[in-house]
């Protein structure tokens, strides 16, 4: 039934359905919770909590506690081990999604089922309908930097892969993507290739072969798009040679990939010369993407949160092409769609779809009372504009009142459903005593230091941090990878700038009375953050799921080791 519905999508109808859903978001939420609890009422987890078949929000909240992944690990472990009884859901779970592990340092299993697949397609349809209204696509293909990990199995025989792998390997996904003109120009063998570097090279080559047909450029995260075109800068002449001779570079050794690419390659000296001329004519690669793909309408991917630091470089490659942030979700499932595609990524908001889960919001108020007693969660339609909240999710795959750990700000309402802006992960905080600095604070600090580097025609390639408490007083340590050589004077000023740019009152006062030591800047060798990426790829993460860890905790000792073993220069702040 789903496949038929996806065959020819009527964007006006999709928008009408969304408008109807969001007119009475509160009512839809009650019905959605009722449906979730009716479908899963027989689950051991819910039975043990004494719901006794009740499906109203009040009973649900009084019986079911707020939980984190740690609280559910024992249940999820049993499912992964092959226990097919009704543990978290009424129907057995057939697949597990694996999180990237880049935020916590540890990968985790999250239940995945057909309902989550349907939610994914609904989110994609919704955002596509609004996007296509503003930026209509012509018939063609898309250049997608997407990668799939090998499908694994849990001990109990359940499918286990990244959330994106679970999508790519689902039969409904392909027909769904075709309906919203989301057809990748690369063959499946490239997407499912065994080596990321070889797949990336072939994605670029396919994009060039179909350059006139490319309608947009996509990857799950902005980081992957920037990485792709940084790679293009290194390999573009080799790509031109492949096109000129009709022979694939020897760097691609995977047989399945070579065979698939052989079907596409024919000697084409005219195209090779055209690409060579275009690349040679660019100034520092500005506007590379529209130059290569003249009919592209936009660049699409998740560009909020930890992806914001890559926007400057992405805009450099994009020239005048619009950047559009993709929808809001996580390994645990989708939450909201981008229905305002004209907004730049920094201002992007996401409208919650009230029928894909039951959502609650814990108010985050910065006052003394909240330090002792956490406020009660409020419902989807009870949130207030301008306020920050932590999201709590109840979904169709066995997560009940699950704390996602994301902080969002309510920017407005679309009919009666809130439009959210992603702020940061709640637990990614630099803190030694009374100071509290989030991932966003770190990002802003690095941006300020980046302005000093920009004056020297340099840029921050990537960054991370840790809290050093093995000495007294403790201090913040910031790791920067820079695009070239900067003078000692500039780097010392960058270090002071980083320190001054943390404006949290607890941090500033602690620095002044020396209960927090001088910030340390460690400049790492070029390629250090690629080593971190390689580390995660070795653990089974795929590039399109990778997020650079911004604050490296003690549990993440391998990443700490990579950073600390690749330090080229060290500076201590003299700002206070």
C-alpha positions as semicolon CSV with decimal commas, in nm:
position;residue;x (nm);y (nm);z (nm)
1;X;0,000;0,000;0,000
2;X;0,280;0,238;0,089
3;X;0,463;0,174;-0,238
4;X;0,155;0,269;-0,444
5;X;0,107;0,586;-0,245
6;X;0,468;0,687;-0,310
7;X;0,466;0,621;-0,686
8;X;0,340;0,962;-0,793
9;X;0,348;1,217;-0,514
10;X;0,098;1,502;-0,523
11;X;0,280;1,781;-0,340
12;X;-0,034;1,994;-0,295
13;X;-0,211;1,702;-0,132
14;X;0,086;1,637;0,101
15;X;0,082;2,003;0,210
16;X;-0,295;1,989;0,265
17;X;-0,254;1,676;0,481
18;X;0,018;1,849;0,684
19;X;-0,197;2,159;0,733
20;X;-0,487;1,942;0,853
21;X;-0,263;1,744;1,092
22;X;-0,119;2,057;1,251
23;X;-0,450;2,242;1,296
24;X;-0,532;2,029;1,600
25;X;-0,189;1,905;1,705
26;X;-0,307;1,842;2,063
27;X;-0,589;1,613;1,949
28;X;-0,359;1,430;1,707
29;X;-0,107;1,381;1,990
30;X;-0,370;1,216;2,215
31;X;-0,474;0,986;1,930
32;X;-0,111;0,904;1,851
33;X;-0,035;0,812;2,213
34;X;-0,352;0,600;2,224
35;X;-0,243;0,417;1,907
36;X;0,110;0,356;2,041
37;X;-0,022;0,218;2,371
38;X;-0,291;0,004;2,207
39;X;-0,037;-0,150;1,971
40;X;0,217;-0,211;2,246
41;X;0,005;-0,254;2,561
42;X;0,103;-0,621;2,584
43;X;0,476;-0,533;2,607
44;X;0,644;-0,653;2,925
45;X;0,790;-0,307;2,992
46;X;0,448;-0,137;2,994
47;X;0,281;-0,425;3,178
48;X;0,533;-0,398;3,461
49;X;0,455;-0,028;3,502
50;X;0,088;-0,100;3,573
51;X;-0,076;0,087;3,286
52;X;-0,339;-0,190;3,267
53;X;-0,461;-0,091;2,921
54;X;-0,500;0,282;2,995
55;X;-0,410;0,501;2,697
56;X;-0,476;0,857;2,820
57;X;-0,184;1,101;2,864
58;X;-0,248;1,150;3,239
59;X;-0,227;0,778;3,325
60;X;0,068;0,738;3,092
61;X;0,267;1,014;3,261
62;X;0,181;0,899;3,614
63;X;0,279;0,534;3,545
64;X;0,570;0,563;3,303
65;X;0,896;0,728;3,421
66;X;1,128;0,948;3,217
67;X;1,419;0,735;3,095
68;X;1,752;0,751;2,914
69;X;1,908;0,483;2,695
70;X;2,092;0,346;2,998
71;X;1,758;0,263;3,168
72;X;1,650;0,056;2,865
73;X;1,981;-0,115;2,788
74;X;1,887;-0,442;2,962
75;X;1,559;-0,468;2,764
76;X;1,729;-0,378;2,433
77;X;2,007;-0,628;2,506
78;X;1,754;-0,909;2,548
79;X;1,590;-0,819;2,214
80;X;1,932;-0,807;2,042
81;X;2,017;-1,147;2,194
82;X;1,714;-1,297;2,021
83;X;1,436;-1,291;2,283
84;X;1,130;-1,258;2,057
85;X;0,872;-1,212;2,335
86;X;0,688;-0,880;2,369
87;X;0,955;-0,690;2,563
88;X;0,925;-0,326;2,452
89;X;0,673;-0,363;2,170
90;X;0,369;-0,575;2,091
91;X;0,517;-0,703;1,765
92;X;0,875;-0,838;1,759
93;X;1,152;-0,597;1,660
94;X;1,332;-0,716;1,344
95;X;1,617;-0,463;1,321
96;X;1,841;-0,251;1,539
97;X;1,984;0,088;1,442
98;X;2,335;0,162;1,562
99;X;2,411;0,517;1,667
100;X;2,740;0,666;1,548
101;X;2,886;0,684;1,900
102;X;3,053;1,016;1,817
103;X;2,880;1,212;2,093
104;X;2,912;0,961;2,379
105;X;3,216;0,766;2,264
106;X;3,008;0,447;2,265
107;X;2,772;0,312;1,999
108;X;2,426;0,208;2,112
109;X;2,148;-0,011;1,975
110;X;1,809;0,150;1,912
111;X;1,503;-0,057;1,802
112;X;1,393;-0,001;1,440
113;X;1,070;-0,123;1,279
114;X;0,830;-0,067;0,987
115;X;0,651;0,216;1,168
116;X;0,976;0,415;1,190
117;X;1,030;0,350;0,819
118;X;0,682;0,492;0,747
119;X;0,762;0,796;0,967
120;X;1,081;0,854;0,769
121;X;0,894;0,855;0,438
122;X;0,626;1,086;0,578
123;X;0,891;1,336;0,695
124;X;1,069;1,319;0,358
125;X;0,743;1,364;0,165
126;X;0,642;1,662;0,380
127;X;0,968;1,855;0,353
128;X;0,997;1,771;-0,019
129;X;0,648;1,913;-0,085
130;X;0,737;2,247;0,077
131;X;1,086;2,249;-0,077
132;X;0,959;2,173;-0,426
133;X;0,701;2,448;-0,403
134;X;0,983;2,704;-0,357
135;X;1,254;2,535;-0,565
136;X;1,087;2,312;-0,827
137;X;1,308;2,033;-0,959
138;X;1,321;1,927;-1,321
139;X;1,358;1,565;-1,422
140;X;1,709;1,451;-1,343
141;X;1,934;1,302;-1,078
142;X;2,097;1,410;-0,754
143;X;2,459;1,389;-0,644
144;X;2,437;1,215;-0,309
145;X;2,738;1,154;-0,085
146;X;2,574;0,861;0,090
147;X;2,740;0,547;0,221
148;X;2,610;0,227;0,370
149;X;2,784;0,008;0,624
150;X;2,790;-0,368;0,588
151;X;2,464;-0,513;0,716
152;X;2,546;-0,682;1,045
153;X;2,357;-0,911;1,274
154;X;2,308;-0,905;1,649
155;X;2,385;-1,221;1,846
156;X;2,018;-1,306;1,823
157;X;2,009;-1,269;1,443
158;X;1,840;-0,927;1,415
159;X;1,956;-0,692;1,139
160;X;2,201;-0,436;1,279
161;X;2,324;-0,132;1,090
162;X;2,335;0,245;1,109
163;X;2,000;0,424;1,084
164;X;2,088;0,524;0,725
165;X;2,185;0,166;0,635
166;X;1,849;0,043;0,762
167;X;1,683;0,294;0,529
168;X;1,895;0,225;0,220
169;X;1,838;-0,149;0,247
170;X;1,461;-0,119;0,290
171;X;1,262;-0,196;-0,027
172;X;1,015;0,084;0,048
173;X;1,293;0,341;0,065
174;X;1,390;0,326;-0,301
175;X;1,036;0,367;-0,433
176;X;0,980;0,643;-0,179
177;X;1,290;0,830;-0,289
178;X;1,198;0,792;-0,656
179;X;0,861;0,955;-0,589
180;X;1,028;1,266;-0,445
181;X;1,293;1,289;-0,721
182;X;1,565;1,173;-0,483
183;X;1,740;0,940;-0,728
184;X;2,113;0,908;-0,675
185;X;2,338;0,940;-0,981
186;X;2,571;0,670;-0,841
187;X;2,497;0,299;-0,874
188;X;2,412;0,098;-0,561
189;X;2,752;-0,072;-0,575
190;X;2,914;0,266;-0,498
191;X;2,679;0,339;-0,206
192;X;2,734;-0,009;-0,062
193;X;3,105;-0,016;-0,149
194;X;3,345;-0,167;0,106
195;X;3,582;0,133;0,119
196;X;3,464;0,487;0,190
197;X;3,752;0,658;0,002
198;X;3,680;0,457;-0,313
199;X;3,305;0,526;-0,287
200;X;3,364;0,899;-0,240
201;X;3,589;0,910;-0,549
202;X;3,323;0,730;-0,753
203;X;3,042;0,955;-0,625
204;X;3,243;1,254;-0,755
205;X;3,307;1,079;-1,085
206;X;2,938;0,988;-1,131
207;X;2,841;1,348;-1,053
208;X;3,071;1,472;-1,330
209;X;2,946;1,214;-1,580
210;X;2,587;1,326;-1,518
211;X;2,675;1,693;-1,449
212;X;2,399;1,840;-1,671
213;X;2,131;1,626;-1,501
214;X;2,226;1,698;-1,138
215;X;1,937;1,883;-0,971
216;X;2,078;1,908;-0,619
217;X;2,368;1,794;-0,401
218;X;2,294;1,599;-0,083
219;X;2,450;1,425;0,212
220;X;2,304;1,344;0,553
221;X;2,539;1,595;0,719
222;X;2,708;1,910;0,588
223;X;3,043;1,770;0,704
224;X;3,026;1,496;0,436
225;X;2,964;1,749;0,156
226;X;3,259;1,966;0,266
227;X;3,479;1,656;0,296
228;X;3,375;1,549;-0,056
229;X;3,475;1,878;-0,218
230;X;3,794;1,910;-0,012
231;X;3,875;1,568;-0,161
232;X;3,778;1,695;-0,508
233;X;4,047;1,965;-0,475
234;X;4,305;1,686;-0,439
235;X;4,180;1,445;-0,708
236;X;4,016;1,658;-0,979
237;X;4,292;1,604;-1,238
238;X;4,275;1,228;-1,181
239;X;3,896;1,241;-1,231
240;X;3,949;1,430;-1,558
241;X;4,193;1,160;-1,675
242;X;3,935;0,888;-1,600
243;X;3,674;1,072;-1,806
244;X;3,917;1,145;-2,090
245;X;4,035;0,782;-2,120
246;X;3,714;0,608;-2,016
247;X;3,916;0,406;-1,764
248;X;3,866;0,404;-1,386
249;X;4,162;0,502;-1,167
250;X;4,362;0,219;-1,010
251;X;4,285;0,373;-0,668
252;X;3,946;0,195;-0,693
253;X;4,018;-0,171;-0,622
254;X;3,676;-0,305;-0,509
255;X;3,567;-0,539;-0,789
256;X;3,191;-0,474;-0,752
257;X;3,250;-0,098;-0,770
258;X;3,484;-0,125;-1,071
259;X;3,234;-0,339;-1,262
260;X;2,948;-0,094;-1,193
261;X;3,159;0,207;-1,295
262;X;3,277;0,032;-1,614
263;X;2,917;0,041;-1,739
264;X;2,912;0,421;-1,706
265;X;3,257;0,517;-1,834
266;X;3,329;0,585;-2,202
267;X;3,619;0,795;-2,336
268;X;3,494;1,156;-2,334
269;X;3,780;1,402;-2,396
270;X;3,536;1,694;-2,454
271;X;3,382;1,657;-2,106
272;X;3,727;1,611;-1,948
273;X;3,856;1,929;-2,117
274;X;3,545;2,124;-2,010
275;X;3,584;2,021;-1,644
276;X;3,958;2,090;-1,656
277;X;3,896;2,438;-1,795
278;X;3,625;2,516;-1,537
279;X;3,841;2,403;-1,244
280;X;4,147;2,591;-1,372
281;X;3,939;2,909;-1,401
282;X;3,817;2,913;-1,040
283;X;3,960;3,144;-0,776
284;X;4,046;2,935;-0,469
285;X;3,759;2,697;-0,559
286;X;3,490;2,959;-0,492
287;X;3,159;2,858;-0,655
288;X;3,291;2,510;-0,743
289;X;2,954;2,332;-0,707
290;X;2,744;2,545;-0,949
291;X;3,039;2,553;-1,190
292;X;3,049;2,172;-1,200
293;X;2,669;2,124;-1,188
294;X;2,506;2,412;-1,379
295;X;2,146;2,292;-1,326
296;X;2,168;2,229;-0,951
297;X;1,897;2,415;-0,757
298;X;2,030;2,380;-0,400
299;X;2,252;2,192;-0,156
300;X;2,068;1,982;0,100
301;X;2,164;1,811;0,426
302;X;2,156;1,853;0,804
303;X;2,333;2,185;0,864
304;X;2,232;2,277;1,219
305;X;2,396;2,211;1,556
306;X;2,741;2,056;1,527
307;X;2,724;2,104;1,147
308;X;2,714;2,486;1,163
309;X;3,096;2,523;1,174
310;X;3,115;2,375;0,821
311;X;2,873;2,627;0,668
312;X;3,137;2,889;0,588
313;X;3,338;2,643;0,377
314;X;3,022;2,498;0,224
315;X;2,907;2,848;0,120
316;X;3,248;2,902;-0,039
317;X;3,198;2,592;-0,256
318;X;2,828;2,674;-0,315
319;X;2,871;3,030;-0,439
320;X;2,518;3,162;-0,498
321;X;2,344;2,823;-0,462
322;X;2,104;2,810;-0,164
323;X;2,194;2,590;0,134
324;X;1,896;2,407;0,279
325;X;1,888;2,226;0,611
326;X;1,731;1,880;0,610
327;X;1,478;1,758;0,867
328;X;1,524;1,711;1,240
329;X;1,565;1,365;1,387
330;X;1,807;1,121;1,545
331;X;1,893;0,750;1,550
332;X;1,586;0,712;1,773
333;X;1,353;0,846;1,504
334;X;1,227;1,159;1,329
335;X;1,066;1,457;1,501
336;X;1,009;1,750;1,266
337;X;1,023;1,863;0,903
338;X;1,170;2,175;0,747
339;X;0,862;2,347;0,603
340;X;1,037;2,687;0,566
341;X;1,306;2,594;0,310
342;X;1,394;2,954;0,222
343;X;1,542;3,017;0,567
344;X;1,924;2,995;0,583
345;X;2,054;2,703;0,794
346;X;2,145;2,928;1,088
347;X;1,777;3,030;1,114
348;X;1,624;2,694;1,015
349;X;1,318;2,579;1,207
350;X;1,144;2,243;1,208
351;X;0,771;2,184;1,246
352;X;0,685;1,881;1,460
353;X;0,468;1,617;1,290
354;X;0,217;1,535;1,565
355;X;0,132;1,186;1,437
356;X;0,480;1,027;1,422
357;X;0,529;1,005;1,799
358;X;0,416;1,148;2,131
359;X;0,632;1,442;2,238
360;X;0,692;1,611;2,572
361;X;0,923;1,899;2,658
362;X;1,117;1,957;2,981
363;X;1,150;2,334;3,041
364;X;1,511;2,446;3,086
365;X;1,501;2,741;3,321
366;X;1,828;2,879;3,447
367;X;1,737;2,956;3,805
368;X;1,818;2,826;4,153
369;X;1,485;2,646;4,201
370;X;1,554;2,424;3,896
371;X;1,887;2,309;4,039
372;X;1,701;2,114;4,304
373;X;1,383;2,014;4,126
374;X;1,346;1,955;3,755
375;X;1,029;2,108;3,608
376;X;0,757;1,870;3,487
377;X;0,746;1,811;3,112
378;X;0,478;1,996;2,914
379;X;0,287;1,878;2,607
380;X;0,350;1,962;2,242
381;X;0,098;2,246;2,230
382;X;0,186;2,384;2,576
383;X;0,536;2,505;2,491
384;X;0,609;2,880;2,487
385;X;0,778;3,082;2,214
386;X;1,135;3,179;2,300
387;X;1,176;2,911;2,568
388;X;1,430;2,626;2,565
389;X;1,333;2,265;2,629
390;X;1,476;1,915;2,635
391;X;1,276;1,679;2,411
392;X;1,115;1,362;2,546
393;X;1,004;1,108;2,284
394;X;0,755;0,820;2,286
395;X;0,762;0,631;1,956
396;X;0,620;0,325;1,782
397;X;0,940;0,121;1,831
398;X;0,947;0,074;2,207
399;X;1,081;0,401;2,345
400;X;0,852;0,550;2,611
401;X;0,919;0,894;2,764
402;X;1,274;0,870;2,632
403;X;1,501;1,168;2,697
404;X;1,664;1,248;2,367
405;X;1,922;1,482;2,523
406;X;1,860;1,753;2,260
407;X;1,796;2,114;2,361
408;X;1,556;2,300;2,130
409;X;1,411;2,651;2,126
410;X;1,051;2,719;2,028
411;X;1,063;2,984;1,753
412;X;0,694;2,993;1,667
413;X;0,400;2,776;1,566
414;X;0,280;2,633;1,237
415;X;-0,093;2,623;1,306
416;X;-0,087;2,457;1,651
417;X;0,238;2,258;1,623
418;X;0,562;2,421;1,741
419;X;0,846;2,516;1,509
420;X;1,173;2,419;1,678
421;X;1,530;2,539;1,640
422;X;1,800;2,295;1,744
423;X;2,025;2,457;2,008
424;X;2,268;2,188;2,128
425;X;2,308;1,851;2,295
426;X;2,232;1,892;2,664
427;X;2,514;1,673;2,793
428;X;2,796;1,813;2,579
429;X;2,916;2,064;2,831
430;X;3,260;2,198;2,921
431;X;3,247;2,232;3,298
432;X;3,501;2,230;3,582
433;X;3,315;2,385;3,876
434;X;3,040;2,650;3,846
435;X;3,109;2,711;3,474
436;X;2,877;2,566;3,209
437;X;2,965;2,599;2,842
438;X;2,769;2,413;2,575
439;X;2,873;2,294;2,231
440;X;2,723;2,618;2,095
441;X;2,941;2,828;2,330
442;X;3,246;2,636;2,210
443;X;3,145;2,692;1,848
444;X;3,104;3,068;1,901
445;X;3,444;3,085;2,071
446;X;3,612;2,904;1,782
447;X;3,433;3,132;1,531
448;X;3,583;3,438;1,704
449;X;3,933;3,288;1,687
450;X;3,863;3,194;1,325
451;X;3,821;3,563;1,238
452;X;4,185;3,623;1,338
453;X;4,296;3,334;1,116
454;X;4,082;3,462;0,827
455;X;4,284;3,785;0,829
456;X;4,586;3,566;0,750
457;X;4,388;3,386;0,475
458;X;4,368;3,072;0,690
459;X;4,069;2,877;0,819
460;X;3,978;2,630;1,092
461;X;3,945;2,288;0,927
462;X;3,793;2,130;1,241
463;X;3,803;2,149;1,619
464;X;3,737;1,966;1,943
465;X;3,792;2,013;2,316
466;X;3,834;1,846;2,651
467;X;3,844;1,940;3,017
468;X;4,186;1,881;3,175
469;X;4,138;1,810;3,545
470;X;4,453;1,609;3,615
471;X;4,615;1,938;3,721
472;X;4,488;2,189;3,976
473;X;4,325;2,416;3,881
474;X;4,159;2,242;3,586
475;X;4,147;2,409;3,245
476;X;3,982;2,394;2,904
477;X;4,188;2,246;2,619
478;X;4,089;2,338;2,263
479;X;4,224;2,144;1,963
480;X;4,234;2,329;1,629
481;X;4,332;2,196;1,288
482;X;4,423;2,491;1,066
483;X;4,447;2,503;0,685
484;X;4,806;2,636;0,680
485;X;5,091;2,786;0,881
486;X;5,008;3,076;1,116
487;X;5,260;3,289;1,300
488;X;5,333;3,238;1,672
489;X;5,188;3,582;1,741
490;X;4,858;3,504;1,564
491;X;4,821;3,165;1,735
492;X;4,888;3,316;2,079
493;X;4,622;3,578;2,009
494;X;4,385;3,299;1,893
495;X;4,444;3,127;2,227
496;X;4,363;3,446;2,421
497;X;4,060;3,509;2,198
498;X;3,923;3,158;2,266
499;X;3,957;3,218;2,641
500;X;3,790;3,561;2,630
501;X;3,508;3,438;2,408
502;X;3,361;3,205;2,674
503;X;3,127;3,460;2,830
504;X;2,948;3,229;3,078
505;X;2,950;3,416;3,413
506;X;3,068;3,108;3,603
507;X;3,364;3,067;3,368
508;X;3,468;3,436;3,367
509;X;3,452;3,466;3,748
510;X;3,638;3,135;3,794
511;X;3,913;3,250;3,556
512;X;3,946;3,580;3,740
513;X;3,992;3,415;4,080
514;X;4,207;3,141;3,921
515;X;3,986;2,845;4,018
516;X;4,000;2,760;3,645
517;X;4,345;2,774;3,486
518;X;4,450;2,943;3,160
519;X;4,288;2,792;2,852
520;X;4,526;2,576;2,647
521;X;4,524;2,580;2,267
522;X;4,672;2,273;2,100
523;X;4,722;2,312;1,724
524;X;4,718;1,967;1,563
525;X;4,879;1,847;1,240
526;X;4,682;1,854;0,915
527;X;4,485;1,531;0,875
528;X;4,432;1,473;1,247
529;X;4,053;1,493;1,223
530;X;4,059;1,254;0,926
531;X;4,232;1,007;1,160
532;X;3,939;1,048;1,401
533;X;3,698;0,982;1,113
534;X;3,899;0,671;1,016
535;X;3,880;0,551;1,378
536;X;3,499;0,569;1,372
537;X;3,481;0,407;1,027
538;X;3,682;0,119;1,176
539;X;3,412;0,082;1,442
540;X;3,143;0,049;1,172
541;X;3,017;0,408;1,155
542;X;2,946;0,538;0,803
543;X;3,075;0,875;0,683
544;X;2,728;1,012;0,624
545;X;2,647;0,950;0,995
546;X;2,973;1,090;1,132
547;X;2,981;1,397;1,359
548;X;3,313;1,525;1,493
549;X;3,312;1,487;1,874
550;X;3,319;1,845;1,999
551;X;3,384;1,766;2,366
552;X;3,588;1,451;2,423
553;X;3,502;1,289;2,754
554;X;3,715;1,043;2,957
555;X;3,518;0,747;2,811
556;X;3,640;0,845;2,464
557;X;4,006;0,770;2,535
558;X;4,094;0,658;2,179
559;X;3,990;0,995;2,034
560;X;4,177;1,174;2,315
561;X;4,482;0,967;2,224
562;X;4,458;1,060;1,853
563;X;4,428;1,430;1,938
564;X;4,706;1,432;2,198
565;X;4,945;1,231;1,977
566;X;4,910;1,478;1,689
567;X;4,977;1,809;1,865
568;X;5,213;2,032;1,665
569;X;5,211;2,343;1,888
570;X;5,075;2,441;2,231
571;X;4,979;2,782;2,370
572;X;4,845;2,899;2,707
573;X;4,614;3,198;2,740
574;X;4,731;3,521;2,897
575;X;4,383;3,678;2,867
576;X;4,310;3,693;3,242
